[in-house]
Structures are given as structure tokens and as C-alpha cells.
């Protein structure tokens, strides 16, 4: 799994849009918000697309140590998954919910 930060995500998206907007029209489709998630597709008339899926209720269990005591906690996050026809690799970035 490749995890990036918000700036790296934004750079991938902007480079993709810049590359394909020179030769094709852009259409952005956003799905309805259902079951704590939605997805957004950036579709170009040349057949290229960029997809992101946003999971609003993502949680992760973590274990840490505080003052010598091991504790478990649930961390609430928003998970963003994205890929494109230019880069078939799926990447993720997270933010605090």
C-alpha cells in the first residue's frame, strides 16, 4: 500500500488534469454519499480518468504506550483512495476525522 500526504495527492491530481485538459474535455462526476463514502471521477473525452473514493468513517485500532502502560485506542480517520489511467497504482492519503 502506498500512502502519501495531501500535497502529493494534489500534485498527482493537478498533473493529471493539466496533461489531459490540453487535448480533451473534462467531466467530473460525484456519486451520492452512501454508507459513509462517496467517489469522484474525473473523466476526459480522450478516455483518461482519475478516480478517488472517500471513506468518511474509517477507523483504525492502535496500540501505544503512555507512562509505561500499554493502551489501545480507536482513531477516527477519513481515508482517501485514488488511482488513474496514467498511474495504475492505487494510493491512499488520510486525514483526521
Secondary structure, DSSP 8 states (H G I E B T S, - for coil): -EE--HHHHHHHHHHHHHHHHTTS-EEEEE---BTTEEEEEEEETTS-EEEEEEEEEEEEEEEEEETTEEEEEEEEEEEEEEEESS----EEEEEE-
